[in-house]
Amino acid sequence: MRAMGLKTILLGAVLVSGLFSYAQAGSGRDVVRLTNEFRTSNNLPALKLSPLLESIAATHGSDMRYHGFFSHMGTDGTSVADRALRQGYNYCLIAENIAVGQRSAKRVTKDWIKSRGHRENLLNIGVTEIGVIQEGNYWVMVLGRRC
């Protein structure tokens, strides 16, 4: 965790589960549903789906897929915080989980739940919104709270 004044950036650990090329319609929304089920089973409120956070996630997912890399840092040197601000998301809290290779929303959600850093992001009481995309074999989740 890294505090920047009143703003906080949280980055989950990285998950790699083999490399496959495929696409599934609606898989990001399925991760949102599964994440909210996990949160509510842990006595936390469900997160609101944010098209803007989906767009921020899609920007990074496309970058990773197109350039063939896997990192929280974009090819242009941007972090999730930079990408959020660039796209007009004025956050007080922002977090990102990334993964590669999982074949389903259920699998990537289970993998994130099993990983300490990712789980902390999923259960962060401070976030209120979520956007998740699957770009080929890459998964990007952005969680946030606006100021």
Phi and psi in radians as a Rosetta constraint file:
Dihedral C 1 N 2 CA 2 C 2 CIRCULARHARMONIC -2.327 0.35
Dihedral N 2 CA 2 C 2 N 3 CIRCULARHARMONIC 2.095 0.35
Dihedral C 2 N 3 CA 3 C 3 CIRCULARHARMONIC -1.583 0.35
Dihedral N 3 CA 3 C 3 N 4 CIRCULARHARMONIC 2.369 0.35
Dihedral C 3 N 4 CA 4 C 4 CIRCULARHARMONIC -2.218 0.35
Dihedral N 4 CA 4 C 4 N 5 CIRCULARHARMONIC 1.508 0.35
Dihedral C 4 N 5 CA 5 C 5 CIRCULARHARMONIC 1.120 0.35
Dihedral N 5 CA 5 C 5 N 6 CIRCULARHARMONIC -2.238 0.35
Dihedral C 5 N 6 CA 6 C 6 CIRCULARHARMONIC -1.481 0.35
Dihedral N 6 CA 6 C 6 N 7 CIRCULARHARMONIC -0.158 0.35
Dihedral C 6 N 7 CA 7 C 7 CIRCULARHARMONIC -1.670 0.35
Dihedral N 7 CA 7 C 7 N 8 CIRCULARHARMONIC 2.515 0.35
Dihedral C 7 N 8 CA 8 C 8 CIRCULARHARMONIC -2.209 0.35
Dihedral N 8 CA 8 C 8 N 9 CIRCULARHARMONIC 2.414 0.35
Dihedral C 8 N 9 CA 9 C 9 CIRCULARHARMONIC -2.051 0.35
Dihedral N 9 CA 9 C 9 N 10 CIRCULARHARMONIC 2.252 0.35
Dihedral C 9 N 10 CA 10 C 10 CIRCULARHARMONIC -2.141 0.35
Dihedral N 10 CA 10 C 10 N 11 CIRCULARHARMONIC 2.260 0.35
Dihedral C 10 N 11 CA 11 C 11 CIRCULARHARMONIC -2.084 0.35
Dihedral N 11 CA 11 C 11 N 12 CIRCULARHARMONIC 2.227 0.35
Dihedral C 11 N 12 CA 12 C 12 CIRCULARHARMONIC -1.296 0.35
Dihedral N 12 CA 12 C 12 N 13 CIRCULARHARMONIC 2.822 0.35
Dihedral C 12 N 13 CA 13 C 13 CIRCULARHARMONIC -1.147 0.35
Dihedral N 13 CA 13 C 13 N 14 CIRCULARHARMONIC 3.022 0.35
Dihedral C 13 N 14 CA 14 C 14 CIRCULARHARMONIC -1.792 0.35
Dihedral N 14 CA 14 C 14 N 15 CIRCULARHARMONIC 2.371 0.35
Dihedral C 14 N 15 CA 15 C 15 CIRCULARHARMONIC -2.026 0.35
Dihedral N 15 CA 15 C 15 N 16 CIRCULARHARMONIC 2.313 0.35
Dihedral C 15 N 16 CA 16 C 16 CIRCULARHARMONIC -2.225 0.35
Dihedral N 16 CA 16 C 16 N 17 CIRCULARHARMONIC 2.243 0.35
Dihedral C 16 N 17 CA 17 C 17 CIRCULARHARMONIC -2.324 0.35
Dihedral N 17 CA 17 C 17 N 18 CIRCULARHARMONIC 0.898 0.35
Dihedral C 17 N 18 CA 18 C 18 CIRCULARHARMONIC 1.432 0.35
Dihedral N 18 CA 18 C 18 N 19 CIRCULARHARMONIC 2.856 0.35
Dihedral C 18 N 19 CA 19 C 19 CIRCULARHARMONIC -2.005 0.35
Dihedral N 19 CA 19 C 19 N 20 CIRCULARHARMONIC 2.157 0.35
Dihedral C 19 N 20 CA 20 C 20 CIRCULARHARMONIC -2.377 0.35
Dihedral N 20 CA 20 C 20 N 21 CIRCULARHARMONIC 2.720 0.35
Dihedral C 20 N 21 CA 21 C 21 CIRCULARHARMONIC -2.036 0.35
Dihedral N 21 CA 21 C 21 N 22 CIRCULARHARMONIC 2.032 0.35
Dihedral C 21 N 22 CA 22 C 22 CIRCULARHARMONIC -2.892 0.35
Dihedral N 22 CA 22 C 22 N 23 CIRCULARHARMONIC 2.933 0.35
Dihedral C 22 N 23 CA 23 C 23 CIRCULARHARMONIC -2.456 0.35
Dihedral N 23 CA 23 C 23 N 24 CIRCULARHARMONIC 2.484 0.35
Dihedral C 23 N 24 CA 24 C 24 CIRCULARHARMONIC -2.310 0.35
Dihedral N 24 CA 24 C 24 N 25 CIRCULARHARMONIC 2.173 0.35
Dihedral C 24 N 25 CA 25 C 25 CIRCULARHARMONIC -1.188 0.35
Dihedral N 25 CA 25 C 25 N 26 CIRCULARHARMONIC 2.369 0.35
Dihedral C 25 N 26 CA 26 C 26 CIRCULARHARMONIC 1.320 0.35
Dihedral N 26 CA 26 C 26 N 27 CIRCULARHARMONIC 0.084 0.35
Dihedral C 26 N 27 CA 27 C 27 CIRCULARHARMONIC -1.129 0.35
Dihedral N 27 CA 27 C 27 N 28 CIRCULARHARMONIC -0.621 0.35
Dihedral C 27 N 28 CA 28 C 28 CIRCULARHARMONIC -1.086 0.35
Dihedral N 28 CA 28 C 28 N 29 CIRCULARHARMONIC -0.735 0.35
Dihedral C 28 N 29 CA 29 C 29 CIRCULARHARMONIC -1.146 0.35
Dihedral N 29 CA 29 C 29 N 30 CIRCULARHARMONIC -0.574 0.35
Dihedral C 29 N 30 CA 30 C 30 CIRCULARHARMONIC -1.138 0.35
Dihedral N 30 CA 30 C 30 N 31 CIRCULARHARMONIC -0.670 0.35
Dihedral C 30 N 31 CA 31 C 31 CIRCULARHARMONIC -1.116 0.35
Dihedral N 31 CA 31 C 31 N 32 CIRCULARHARMONIC -0.705 0.35
Dihedral C 31 N 32 CA 32 C 32 CIRCULARHARMONIC -1.025 0.35
Dihedral N 32 CA 32 C 32 N 33 CIRCULARHARMONIC -0.829 0.35
Dihedral C 32 N 33 CA 33 C 33 CIRCULARHARMONIC -1.054 0.35
Dihedral N 33 CA 33 C 33 N 34 CIRCULARHARMONIC -0.823 0.35
Dihedral C 33 N 34 CA 34 C 34 CIRCULARHARMONIC -1.140 0.35
Dihedral N 34 CA 34 C 34 N 35 CIRCULARHARMONIC -0.662 0.35
Dihedral C 34 N 35 CA 35 C 35 CIRCULARHARMONIC -1.103 0.35
Dihedral N 35 CA 35 C 35 N 36 CIRCULARHARMONIC -0.766 0.35
Dihedral C 35 N 36 CA 36 C 36 CIRCULARHARMONIC -1.157 0.35
Dihedral N 36 CA 36 C 36 N 37 CIRCULARHARMONIC -0.621 0.35
Dihedral C 36 N 37 CA 37 C 37 CIRCULARHARMONIC -1.091 0.35
Dihedral N 37 CA 37 C 37 N 38 CIRCULARHARMONIC -0.743 0.35
Dihedral C 37 N 38 CA 38 C 38 CIRCULARHARMONIC -1.119 0.35
Dihedral N 38 CA 38 C 38 N 39 CIRCULARHARMONIC -0.780 0.35
Dihedral C 38 N 39 CA 39 C 39 CIRCULARHARMONIC -1.091 0.35
Dihedral N 39 CA 39 C 39 N 40 CIRCULARHARMONIC -0.836 0.35
Dihedral C 39 N 40 CA 40 C 40 CIRCULARHARMONIC -1.165 0.35
Dihedral N 40 CA 40 C 40 N 41 CIRCULARHARMONIC -0.542 0.35
Dihedral C 40 N 41 CA 41 C 41 CIRCULARHARMONIC -1.217 0.35
Dihedral N 41 CA 41 C 41 N 42 CIRCULARHARMONIC -0.254 0.35
Dihedral C 41 N 42 CA 42 C 42 CIRCULARHARMONIC -1.886 0.35
Dihedral N 42 CA 42 C 42 N 43 CIRCULARHARMONIC 0.423 0.35
Dihedral C 42 N 43 CA 43 C 43 CIRCULARHARMONIC 1.035 0.35
Dihedral N 43 CA 43 C 43 N 44 CIRCULARHARMONIC 0.606 0.35
Dihedral C 43 N 44 CA 44 C 44 CIRCULARHARMONIC -2.024 0.35
Dihedral N 44 CA 44 C 44 N 45 CIRCULARHARMONIC 2.677 0.35
Dihedral C 44 N 45 CA 45 C 45 CIRCULARHARMONIC -1.232 0.35
Dihedral N 45 CA 45 C 45 N 46 CIRCULARHARMONIC 2.637 0.35
Dihedral C 45 N 46 CA 46 C 46 CIRCULARHARMONIC -1.166 0.35
Dihedral N 46 CA 46 C 46 N 47 CIRCULARHARMONIC 2.696 0.35
Dihedral C 46 N 47 CA 47 C 47 CIRCULARHARMONIC -1.655 0.35
Dihedral N 47 CA 47 C 47 N 48 CIRCULARHARMONIC 2.583 0.35
Dihedral C 47 N 48 CA 48 C 48 CIRCULARHARMONIC -1.495 0.35
Dihedral N 48 CA 48 C 48 N 49 CIRCULARHARMONIC 2.327 0.35
Dihedral C 48 N 49 CA 49 C 49 CIRCULARHARMONIC -1.166 0.35
Dihedral N 49 CA 49 C 49 N 50 CIRCULARHARMONIC 2.269 0.35
Dihedral C 49 N 50 CA 50 C 50 CIRCULARHARMONIC -2.076 0.35
Dihedral N 50 CA 50 C 50 N 51 CIRCULARHARMONIC 1.968 0.35
Dihedral C 50 N 51 CA 51 C 51 CIRCULARHARMONIC -1.022 0.35
Dihedral N 51 CA 51 C 51 N 52 CIRCULARHARMONIC -0.553 0.35
Dihedral C 51 N 52 CA 52 C 52 CIRCULARHARMONIC -1.185 0.35
Dihedral N 52 CA 52 C 52 N 53 CIRCULARHARMONIC -0.730 0.35
Dihedral C 52 N 53 CA 53 C 53 CIRCULARHARMONIC -1.175 0.35
Dihedral N 53 CA 53 C 53 N 54 CIRCULARHARMONIC -0.578 0.35
Dihedral C 53 N 54 CA 54 C 54 CIRCULARHARMONIC -1.070 0.35
Dihedral N 54 CA 54 C 54 N 55 CIRCULARHARMONIC -0.730 0.35
Dihedral C 54 N 55 CA 55 C 55 CIRCULARHARMONIC -1.132 0.35
Dihedral N 55 CA 55 C 55 N 56 CIRCULARHARMONIC -0.712 0.35
Dihedral C 55 N 56 CA 56 C 56 CIRCULARHARMONIC -1.106 0.35
Dihedral N 56 CA 56 C 56 N 57 CIRCULARHARMONIC -0.752 0.35
Dihedral C 56 N 57 CA 57 C 57 CIRCULARHARMONIC -1.106 0.35
Dihedral N 57 CA 57 C 57 N 58 CIRCULARHARMONIC -0.724 0.35
Dihedral C 57 N 58 CA 58 C 58 CIRCULARHARMONIC -1.118 0.35
Dihedral N 58 CA 58 C 58 N 59 CIRCULARHARMONIC -0.656 0.35
Dihedral C 58 N 59 CA 59 C 59 CIRCULARHARMONIC -0.999 0.35
Dihedral N 59 CA 59 C 59 N 60 CIRCULARHARMONIC -0.822 0.35
Dihedral C 59 N 60 CA 60 C 60 CIRCULARHARMONIC -1.283 0.35
Dihedral N 60 CA 60 C 60 N 61 CIRCULARHARMONIC -0.701 0.35
Dihedral C 60 N 61 CA 61 C 61 CIRCULARHARMONIC -1.051 0.35
Dihedral N 61 CA 61 C 61 N 62 CIRCULARHARMONIC -0.743 0.35
Dihedral C 61 N 62 CA 62 C 62 CIRCULARHARMONIC -1.132 0.35
Dihedral N 62 CA 62 C 62 N 63 CIRCULARHARMONIC -0.714 0.35
Dihedral C 62 N 63 CA 63 C 63 CIRCULARHARMONIC -1.052 0.35
Dihedral N 63 CA 63 C 63 N 64 CIRCULARHARMONIC -0.843 0.35
Dihedral C 63 N 64 CA 64 C 64 CIRCULARHARMONIC -1.104 0.35
Dihedral N 64 CA 64 C 64 N 65 CIRCULARHARMONIC -0.781 0.35
Dihedral C 64 N 65 CA 65 C 65 CIRCULARHARMONIC -1.153 0.35
Dihedral N 65 CA 65 C 65 N 66 CIRCULARHARMONIC -0.815 0.35
Dihedral C 65 N 66 CA 66 C 66 CIRCULARHARMONIC -1.115 0.35
Dihedral N 66 CA 66 C 66 N 67 CIRCULARHARMONIC -0.719 0.35
Dihedral C 66 N 67 CA 67 C 67 CIRCULARHARMONIC -1.660 0.35
Dihedral N 67 CA 67 C 67 N 68 CIRCULARHARMONIC -0.069 0.35
Dihedral C 67 N 68 CA 68 C 68 CIRCULARHARMONIC 1.144 0.35
Dihedral N 68 CA 68 C 68 N 69 CIRCULARHARMONIC 0.789 0.35
Dihedral C 68 N 69 CA 69 C 69 CIRCULARHARMONIC -2.322 0.35
Dihedral N 69 CA 69 C 69 N 70 CIRCULARHARMONIC 3.006 0.35
Dihedral C 69 N 70 CA 70 C 70 CIRCULARHARMONIC -2.497 0.35
Dihedral N 70 CA 70 C 70 N 71 CIRCULARHARMONIC 1.829 0.35
Dihedral C 70 N 71 CA 71 C 71 CIRCULARHARMONIC -2.893 0.35
Dihedral N 71 CA 71 C 71 N 72 CIRCULARHARMONIC 2.742 0.35
Dihedral C 71 N 72 CA 72 C 72 CIRCULARHARMONIC -1.270 0.35
Dihedral N 72 CA 72 C 72 N 73 CIRCULARHARMONIC -0.376 0.35
Dihedral C 72 N 73 CA 73 C 73 CIRCULARHARMONIC -1.578 0.35
Dihedral N 73 CA 73 C 73 N 74 CIRCULARHARMONIC 2.258 0.35
Dihedral C 73 N 74 CA 74 C 74 CIRCULARHARMONIC -1.302 0.35
Dihedral N 74 CA 74 C 74 N 75 CIRCULARHARMONIC 2.932 0.35
Dihedral C 74 N 75 CA 75 C 75 CIRCULARHARMONIC -1.115 0.35
Dihedral N 75 CA 75 C 75 N 76 CIRCULARHARMONIC -0.386 0.35
Dihedral C 75 N 76 CA 76 C 76 CIRCULARHARMONIC -1.607 0.35
Dihedral N 76 CA 76 C 76 N 77 CIRCULARHARMONIC 0.156 0.35
Dihedral C 76 N 77 CA 77 C 77 CIRCULARHARMONIC 1.481 0.35
Dihedral N 77 CA 77 C 77 N 78 CIRCULARHARMONIC 0.134 0.35
Dihedral C 77 N 78 CA 78 C 78 CIRCULARHARMONIC -1.502 0.35
Dihedral N 78 CA 78 C 78 N 79 CIRCULARHARMONIC 2.582 0.35
Dihedral C 78 N 79 CA 79 C 79 CIRCULARHARMONIC -1.715 0.35
Dihedral N 79 CA 79 C 79 N 80 CIRCULARHARMONIC 3.042 0.35
Dihedral C 79 N 80 CA 80 C 80 CIRCULARHARMONIC -1.024 0.35
Dihedral N 80 CA 80 C 80 N 81 CIRCULARHARMONIC -0.619 0.35
Dihedral C 80 N 81 CA 81 C 81 CIRCULARHARMONIC -1.102 0.35
Dihedral N 81 CA 81 C 81 N 82 CIRCULARHARMONIC -0.780 0.35
Dihedral C 81 N 82 CA 82 C 82 CIRCULARHARMONIC -1.076 0.35
Dihedral N 82 CA 82 C 82 N 83 CIRCULARHARMONIC -0.798 0.35
Dihedral C 82 N 83 CA 83 C 83 CIRCULARHARMONIC -1.124 0.35
Dihedral N 83 CA 83 C 83 N 84 CIRCULARHARMONIC -0.667 0.35
Dihedral C 83 N 84 CA 84 C 84 CIRCULARHARMONIC -1.108 0.35
Dihedral N 84 CA 84 C 84 N 85 CIRCULARHARMONIC -0.857 0.35
Dihedral C 84 N 85 CA 85 C 85 CIRCULARHARMONIC -1.116 0.35
Dihedral N 85 CA 85 C 85 N 86 CIRCULARHARMONIC -0.711 0.35
Dihedral C 85 N 86 CA 86 C 86 CIRCULARHARMONIC -1.029 0.35
Dihedral N 86 CA 86 C 86 N 87 CIRCULARHARMONIC -0.613 0.35
Dihedral C 86 N 87 CA 87 C 87 CIRCULARHARMONIC -1.653 0.35
Dihedral N 87 CA 87 C 87 N 88 CIRCULARHARMONIC 0.153 0.35
Dihedral C 87 N 88 CA 88 C 88 CIRCULARHARMONIC 1.562 0.35
Dihedral N 88 CA 88 C 88 N 89 CIRCULARHARMONIC 0.311 0.35
Dihedral C 88 N 89 CA 89 C 89 CIRCULARHARMONIC -1.661 0.35
Dihedral N 89 CA 89 C 89 N 90 CIRCULARHARMONIC 1.779 0.35
Dihedral C 89 N 90 CA 90 C 90 CIRCULARHARMONIC -1.462 0.35
Dihedral N 90 CA 90 C 90 N 91 CIRCULARHARMONIC 1.681 0.35
Dihedral C 90 N 91 CA 91 C 91 CIRCULARHARMONIC -1.740 0.35
Dihedral N 91 CA 91 C 91 N 92 CIRCULARHARMONIC 2.667 0.35
Dihedral C 91 N 92 CA 92 C 92 CIRCULARHARMONIC -1.799 0.35
Dihedral N 92 CA 92 C 92 N 93 CIRCULARHARMONIC -0.379 0.35
Dihedral C 92 N 93 CA 93 C 93 CIRCULARHARMONIC -2.556 0.35
Dihedral N 93 CA 93 C 93 N 94 CIRCULARHARMONIC 2.345 0.35
Dihedral C 93 N 94 CA 94 C 94 CIRCULARHARMONIC -2.472 0.35
Dihedral N 94 CA 94 C 94 N 95 CIRCULARHARMONIC 2.459 0.35
Dihedral C 94 N 95 CA 95 C 95 CIRCULARHARMONIC -2.527 0.35
Dihedral N 95 CA 95 C 95 N 96 CIRCULARHARMONIC 2.700 0.35
Dihedral C 95 N 96 CA 96 C 96 CIRCULARHARMONIC -2.452 0.35
Dihedral N 96 CA 96 C 96 N 97 CIRCULARHARMONIC 2.357 0.35
Dihedral C 96 N 97 CA 97 C 97 CIRCULARHARMONIC -2.045 0.35
Dihedral N 97 CA 97 C 97 N 98 CIRCULARHARMONIC 2.405 0.35
Dihedral C 97 N 98 CA 98 C 98 CIRCULARHARMONIC -2.267 0.35
Dihedral N 98 CA 98 C 98 N 99 CIRCULARHARMONIC 2.688 0.35
Dihedral C 98 N 99 CA 99 C 99 CIRCULARHARMONIC -2.696 0.35
Dihedral N 99 CA 99 C 99 N 100 CIRCULARHARMONIC 2.848 0.35
Dihedral C 99 N 100 CA 100 C 100 CIRCULARHARMONIC -2.536 0.35
Dihedral N 100 CA 100 C 100 N 101 CIRCULARHARMONIC 2.411 0.35
Dihedral C 100 N 101 CA 101 C 101 CIRCULARHARMONIC 1.744 0.35
Dihedral N 101 CA 101 C 101 N 102 CIRCULARHARMONIC -0.272 0.35
Dihedral C 101 N 102 CA 102 C 102 CIRCULARHARMONIC -1.230 0.35
Dihedral N 102 CA 102 C 102 N 103 CIRCULARHARMONIC 2.426 0.35
Dihedral C 102 N 103 CA 103 C 103 CIRCULARHARMONIC -1.553 0.35
Dihedral N 103 CA 103 C 103 N 104 CIRCULARHARMONIC -0.121 0.35
Dihedral C 103 N 104 CA 104 C 104 CIRCULARHARMONIC -2.638 0.35
Dihedral N 104 CA 104 C 104 N 105 CIRCULARHARMONIC 2.807 0.35
Dihedral C 104 N 105 CA 105 C 105 CIRCULARHARMONIC -1.070 0.35
Dihedral N 105 CA 105 C 105 N 106 CIRCULARHARMONIC -0.703 0.35
Dihedral C 105 N 106 CA 106 C 106 CIRCULARHARMONIC -1.083 0.35
Dihedral N 106 CA 106 C 106 N 107 CIRCULARHARMONIC -0.759 0.35
Dihedral C 106 N 107 CA 107 C 107 CIRCULARHARMONIC -1.152 0.35
Dihedral N 107 CA 107 C 107 N 108 CIRCULARHARMONIC -0.815 0.35
Dihedral C 107 N 108 CA 108 C 108 CIRCULARHARMONIC -1.150 0.35
Dihedral N 108 CA 108 C 108 N 109 CIRCULARHARMONIC -0.661 0.35
Dihedral C 108 N 109 CA 109 C 109 CIRCULARHARMONIC -1.124 0.35
Dihedral N 109 CA 109 C 109 N 110 CIRCULARHARMONIC -0.777 0.35
Dihedral C 109 N 110 CA 110 C 110 CIRCULARHARMONIC -1.061 0.35
Dihedral N 110 CA 110 C 110 N 111 CIRCULARHARMONIC -0.736 0.35
Dihedral C 110 N 111 CA 111 C 111 CIRCULARHARMONIC -1.107 0.35
Dihedral N 111 CA 111 C 111 N 112 CIRCULARHARMONIC -0.742 0.35
Dihedral C 111 N 112 CA 112 C 112 CIRCULARHARMONIC -1.134 0.35
Dihedral N 112 CA 112 C 112 N 113 CIRCULARHARMONIC -0.668 0.35
Dihedral C 112 N 113 CA 113 C 113 CIRCULARHARMONIC -1.112 0.35
Dihedral N 113 CA 113 C 113 N 114 CIRCULARHARMONIC -0.642 0.35
Dihedral C 113 N 114 CA 114 C 114 CIRCULARHARMONIC -1.323 0.35
Dihedral N 114 CA 114 C 114 N 115 CIRCULARHARMONIC -0.311 0.35
Dihedral C 114 N 115 CA 115 C 115 CIRCULARHARMONIC -1.653 0.35
Dihedral N 115 CA 115 C 115 N 116 CIRCULARHARMONIC 2.164 0.35
Dihedral C 115 N 116 CA 116 C 116 CIRCULARHARMONIC -0.914 0.35
Dihedral N 116 CA 116 C 116 N 117 CIRCULARHARMONIC -0.890 0.35
Dihedral C 116 N 117 CA 117 C 117 CIRCULARHARMONIC -1.118 0.35
Dihedral N 117 CA 117 C 117 N 118 CIRCULARHARMONIC -0.733 0.35
Dihedral C 117 N 118 CA 118 C 118 CIRCULARHARMONIC -1.182 0.35
Dihedral N 118 CA 118 C 118 N 119 CIRCULARHARMONIC -0.737 0.35
Dihedral C 118 N 119 CA 119 C 119 CIRCULARHARMONIC -1.045 0.35
Dihedral N 119 CA 119 C 119 N 120 CIRCULARHARMONIC -0.730 0.35
Dihedral C 119 N 120 CA 120 C 120 CIRCULARHARMONIC -1.030 0.35
Dihedral N 120 CA 120 C 120 N 121 CIRCULARHARMONIC -0.711 0.35
Dihedral C 120 N 121 CA 121 C 121 CIRCULARHARMONIC -1.136 0.35
Dihedral N 121 CA 121 C 121 N 122 CIRCULARHARMONIC -0.779 0.35
Dihedral C 121 N 122 CA 122 C 122 CIRCULARHARMONIC -1.056 0.35
Dihedral N 122 CA 122 C 122 N 123 CIRCULARHARMONIC -0.616 0.35
Dihedral C 122 N 123 CA 123 C 123 CIRCULARHARMONIC -1.757 0.35
Dihedral N 123 CA 123 C 123 N 124 CIRCULARHARMONIC 0.234 0.35
Dihedral C 123 N 124 CA 124 C 124 CIRCULARHARMONIC -1.179 0.35
Dihedral N 124 CA 124 C 124 N 125 CIRCULARHARMONIC 2.079 0.35
Dihedral C 124 N 125 CA 125 C 125 CIRCULARHARMONIC -1.221 0.35
Dihedral N 125 CA 125 C 125 N 126 CIRCULARHARMONIC -0.320 0.35
Dihedral C 125 N 126 CA 126 C 126 CIRCULARHARMONIC -1.408 0.35
Dihedral N 126 CA 126 C 126 N 127 CIRCULARHARMONIC -0.315 0.35
Dihedral C 126 N 127 CA 127 C 127 CIRCULARHARMONIC -1.513 0.35
Dihedral N 127 CA 127 C 127 N 128 CIRCULARHARMONIC 2.597 0.35
Dihedral C 127 N 128 CA 128 C 128 CIRCULARHARMONIC -2.216 0.35
Dihedral N 128 CA 128 C 128 N 129 CIRCULARHARMONIC -0.247 0.35
Dihedral C 128 N 129 CA 129 C 129 CIRCULARHARMONIC -2.315 0.35
Dihedral N 129 CA 129 C 129 N 130 CIRCULARHARMONIC 2.773 0.35
Dihedral C 129 N 130 CA 130 C 130 CIRCULARHARMONIC -2.589 0.35
Dihedral N 130 CA 130 C 130 N 131 CIRCULARHARMONIC 2.573 0.35
Dihedral C 130 N 131 CA 131 C 131 CIRCULARHARMONIC -2.506 0.35
Dihedral N 131 CA 131 C 131 N 132 CIRCULARHARMONIC 2.331 0.35
Dihedral C 131 N 132 CA 132 C 132 CIRCULARHARMONIC -2.368 0.35
Dihedral N 132 CA 132 C 132 N 133 CIRCULARHARMONIC 2.390 0.35
Dihedral C 132 N 133 CA 133 C 133 CIRCULARHARMONIC -2.316 0.35
Dihedral N 133 CA 133 C 133 N 134 CIRCULARHARMONIC 2.715 0.35
Dihedral C 133 N 134 CA 134 C 134 CIRCULARHARMONIC -2.036 0.35
Dihedral N 134 CA 134 C 134 N 135 CIRCULARHARMONIC 2.131 0.35
Dihedral C 134 N 135 CA 135 C 135 CIRCULARHARMONIC -2.074 0.35
Dihedral N 135 CA 135 C 135 N 136 CIRCULARHARMONIC 1.738 0.35
Dihedral C 135 N 136 CA 136 C 136 CIRCULARHARMONIC 1.096 0.35
Dihedral N 136 CA 136 C 136 N 137 CIRCULARHARMONIC -2.117 0.35
Dihedral C 136 N 137 CA 137 C 137 CIRCULARHARMONIC -1.727 0.35
Dihedral N 137 CA 137 C 137 N 138 CIRCULARHARMONIC 0.187 0.35
Dihedral C 137 N 138 CA 138 C 138 CIRCULARHARMONIC -1.757 0.35
Dihedral N 138 CA 138 C 138 N 139 CIRCULARHARMONIC 2.523 0.35
Dihedral C 138 N 139 CA 139 C 139 CIRCULARHARMONIC -2.170 0.35
Dihedral N 139 CA 139 C 139 N 140 CIRCULARHARMONIC 2.346 0.35
Dihedral C 139 N 140 CA 140 C 140 CIRCULARHARMONIC -2.330 0.35
Dihedral N 140 CA 140 C 140 N 141 CIRCULARHARMONIC 2.217 0.35
Dihedral C 140 N 141 CA 141 C 141 CIRCULARHARMONIC -2.054 0.35
Dihedral N 141 CA 141 C 141 N 142 CIRCULARHARMONIC 2.265 0.35
Dihedral C 141 N 142 CA 142 C 142 CIRCULARHARMONIC -2.105 0.35
Dihedral N 142 CA 142 C 142 N 143 CIRCULARHARMONIC 2.233 0.35
Dihedral C 142 N 143 CA 143 C 143 CIRCULARHARMONIC -2.058 0.35
Dihedral N 143 CA 143 C 143 N 144 CIRCULARHARMONIC 2.523 0.35
Dihedral C 143 N 144 CA 144 C 144 CIRCULARHARMONIC -2.771 0.35
Dihedral N 144 CA 144 C 144 N 145 CIRCULARHARMONIC 3.014 0.35
Dihedral C 144 N 145 CA 145 C 145 CIRCULARHARMONIC -2.464 0.35
Dihedral N 145 CA 145 C 145 N 146 CIRCULARHARMONIC 2.200 0.35
Dihedral C 145 N 146 CA 146 C 146 CIRCULARHARMONIC -1.283 0.35
Dihedral N 146 CA 146 C 146 N 147 CIRCULARHARMONIC 2.670 0.35
